[in-house]
């Protein structure tokens, strides 16, 4: 079982890059916007490979050039280091 995030200061850089807490949940959310649908889909494909590598999968949806992401760890019913790692990877790949 994955452990819940204990050091909440690791979230501060994520908040600075546009992530926010989901109201009513211990979860992070961010909307990513790309120039085209193709770029959005390519980013999602790359992130899907990372999610598989981490064995940690996002809640997400895609509409044209936008991808809305929610990260939480169901094993611990809240945020974990896996969410921070995946959020950082998403930001890096989107920039």
Buried (B, 14 or more C-beta within 10 A) or exposed (E): EBEBBEEEEBBEEBEEBEBEEEEEEBBBBBEBEBEEEEBBBEBBEBBEEBBEEBEBBBEBEBEEBEBBBBBBBEEBEBBBBBBBBBBBBBBEBBE
